Amino acid sequence: MRSLSVRIGVLGLALLTALTAPTTATAAEPTAPTVEERRLDGAVPQEILRRSGFDSVAPDFARALDRARSYAEARRAVVRGGGEVWRRAVDRAQGRGPAGGDLSRDDDRPLYWARLGMTRELRAWQPEFALDEARRARLLEELERTSRGQDAIRYPQGGAVKRILVTGFDPFTLDRDIRISNPSGAVALALDGTVIETADGPARIETAVFPVRWRDFTDGAVERALRPHLPEVDLFTTVSQGRVGRFDIERTNGAWRGGFGDNENVGRTETVPVTDPATQPQWTSTTLPYAEIVAADSGRFPVYDNTSVTEIPAGGTEPVVRPEGPTPGSTARAGGGGDYLSNEIAYRATLLRDRLGLHDTLPGGHVHTPVLQFGAGNTTEVTDPEFVRNRLDIIGQVRSIVTVAVSATERTRG
């Protein structure tokens, strides 16, 4: 009996020790880098980061993560790091602070590649506390949102200053040419927080940048970012890179994804997925003052009112190009801006405008910029004088187009 009592006592002590001893959280399993992030180690991205001073962003962010001892601390580090890289990119583009290198200040690419360095660090991070897949995903969403300026849209109170919202995109088709810059992203950095003078007084522009990824749009990234602001702005335009040598004001947007690969090399061929699909229209339209924009002398590139779409006519089975726009009852196969993410952001933003009951009061639509081209013969260098000149001219012309649009809208209202 004594031997049994001893054994029971030892077992009880072991159980008590197990219950009262501090537990060590299992380290989070890292997530493999994405297709986008795997491009980061190439010579061109590294040169762009080095020549802009943004090569320090990801290492600094990694150190901030390593100092976090809880999920709340990690979230604060992510929000702070995302906001800082956005502000740094905007300041650089607008001539504030150090250039960080010899790459021209108007370049949007340092922000793109620095963000990917940050997201890769966050995927690989193994904190001392438990971090499940869902929580890591939420941190990644916070980083995307804050590093794209989507949470930094602020307008002055009162009605003395008009409020303008402009969006841009990341570079894309990087497997075709990894040196690519997206002028719409450069526009967003150059115009964020700036004030333009219009015929009706000053107008403040706020901007945000979106990824070139189907999954983010499927998950509602556009609607989450824009819904709080559309009821308070006086005009909005989504902007993306379009055709060679011309601007287009896209008259009509279609509810169709054409399948072209995104920055993750994923394609989608389907109706644009939105909430409440039962009330989803096949087409939405611009409410920008396109006639006045086209008629204005806004810069060296011609500006067109693009009315063409591709549709399956009512009762038909094959796609047909309609130069003058869709016919009644047709099914969308391409808006004026095509069937890629530029068409989709225009469709989503204008559909949101309409669902908020703002179609008749809020001017909004899509502007396609010219393709940003390198100088003749440049097939290897990350920049050249003509490349910089083209980007600066596109930025300046978008600013002029927005100024014309606001002025024309106020004349119409007056």
Secondary structure, 3 states (H helix, E strand, C coil): CHHHHHHHHHHHHHHHHHHHCCCCCCCCCCCCCCHHHHHHHCHHHHHHHHCCCHHHHHHHHHHHHHCCCCHHHHHHHHHHHHHHHHHHHHHHHCCCCCCCCCCCCCCCHHHHHHHHHHHHHHHHCCCCCCCCHHHHHHHHHHHHHHHCCCCCCCCCCCCCCEEEEEEEECCCCCCCCCCCCCHHHHHHHHHCCCEEEECCEEEEEEEEEECCCHHHHHCCHHHHHHCCCHHHCCEEEEEEECCCCCEEEECEEECEEECCCCCCCCCCEEECCCCCHHHCCCEEECCCCHHHHHHCCCCCCCEEEECCEEEECCCCCCCEEECCCCCCCCEEEEECCECCHHHHHHHHHHHHHHHCCCCCCCCEEEEEECCCCCCCCCCCCCCCHHHHHHHHHHHHHHHHHHHHHHHHHHHHHC
